[in-house]
Amino acid sequence: MFVFSFLFFLVGACAHLTSFYGTDTISGCILAENYYLAKKIAGNSIPATEHSTIVSWGREKECDAYENFI
């Protein structure tokens, strides 16, 4: 079951990259680059964090949370 799920995940991630450049799925980038014989990277990402990982520190420690993230 895992093999099929992972393959479907890869195909979905690769399909997303046919229309969008932004992604956090490295596996999808690798598949797209190999399948389409890409000359340059198939997708890109930015440094980011989940909202909940900052607010869980509380209002008083928000700066500490960002410092910890960096």
Secondary structure, DSSP 8 states (H G I E B T S, - for coil): -HHHHHHHHHHHHHHHHTT-SB-S-HHHHHHHHHHTT-SS-S-B------HHHHHTT-GGGHHHHHHHH-
